[in-house]
Amino acid sequence: MDDKRKGEIARAFLKFKLKEDGFEIDRHFRRRIGNIAKNTGLPFEEVLEFSIAIASEILTEVSEPTKAPTEDELAGFEGHGGH
């Protein structure tokens, strides 16, 4: 199995677990992302960008099938980006 396929499987697994277990975008979000970055050795900005992308995908998938998430719905995720 190549690295690309491993990444696809890891992404699908992560999305499944987050949907199943739930996740919070709250005032501690950046701290949790920082802890993940520190413990994995990955750059904070990359972990943050990936987290926002995954959360946005999940929001899209669980929203009404014919309606994309609104800017307000996405704002909770993007607002934690520090941009």
C-alpha positions as CSV (number, residue, x, y, z in Angstrom):
1,M,0.0,0.0,0.0
2,D,1.4,3.4,-1.0
3,D,1.5,6.5,1.2
4,K,-1.3,8.2,-0.8
5,R,-3.7,5.3,0.0
6,K,-2.6,5.3,3.6
7,G,-3.4,9.0,3.8
8,E,-6.9,8.4,2.3
9,I,-7.6,5.7,4.8
10,A,-6.3,7.8,7.7
11,R,-8.5,10.7,6.6
12,A,-11.6,8.6,6.3
13,F,-10.9,6.9,9.6
14,L,-10.5,10.3,11.3
15,K,-13.7,11.7,9.9
16,F,-15.6,8.6,11.0
17,K,-14.2,8.8,14.5
18,L,-14.9,12.6,14.8
19,K,-18.5,12.1,13.5
20,E,-19.0,9.2,15.9
21,D,-17.4,10.8,19.0
22,G,-18.1,14.4,18.2
23,F,-15.7,17.4,18.6
24,E,-15.9,20.9,19.9
25,I,-14.8,24.2,18.4
26,D,-14.5,26.2,21.6
27,R,-12.1,28.5,23.4
28,H,-9.7,25.6,24.0
29,F,-9.6,24.6,20.3
30,R,-6.2,26.3,19.6
31,R,-4.7,24.8,22.7
32,R,-5.8,21.3,21.7
33,I,-4.4,21.8,18.2
34,G,-1.1,23.1,19.8
35,N,-0.9,20.0,22.0
36,I,-1.5,17.7,18.9
37,A,1.2,19.6,17.0
38,K,3.7,19.4,19.9
39,N,3.1,15.7,20.5
40,T,3.3,14.7,16.8
41,G,6.1,17.1,15.9
42,L,3.9,18.6,13.1
43,P,3.8,22.3,12.5
44,F,1.0,24.1,14.4
45,E,-0.3,25.9,11.3
46,E,-0.5,22.7,9.2
47,V,-2.4,20.9,12.0
48,L,-4.7,23.9,12.3
49,E,-5.3,24.1,8.6
50,F,-6.0,20.3,8.4
51,S,-8.3,20.4,11.4
52,I,-10.4,23.2,9.9
53,A,-10.6,21.4,6.5
54,I,-11.7,18.2,8.2
55,A,-14.3,20.0,10.4
56,S,-15.6,21.8,7.3
57,E,-16.0,18.5,5.4
58,I,-17.8,16.9,8.3
59,L,-20.1,19.9,8.6
60,T,-20.9,19.7,4.8
61,E,-21.6,16.0,5.1
62,V,-24.0,16.2,8.0
63,S,-25.8,19.3,6.7
64,E,-28.8,19.1,4.5
65,P,-27.7,17.2,1.3
66,T,-28.8,20.0,-1.0
67,K,-27.5,22.9,1.1
68,A,-23.8,23.7,1.5
69,P,-22.8,25.1,4.9
70,T,-23.3,28.9,5.3
71,E,-20.6,31.3,6.0
72,D,-21.9,31.6,9.6
73,E,-21.7,27.9,10.1
74,L,-18.1,27.8,8.8
75,A,-17.2,30.9,10.8
76,G,-16.9,28.8,14.0
77,F,-14.2,26.8,12.4
78,E,-12.3,29.5,10.6
79,G,-12.5,31.9,13.5
80,H,-10.0,29.8,15.4
81,G,-7.4,30.1,12.6
82,G,-5.9,33.2,14.0
83,H,-6.1,34.9,10.6
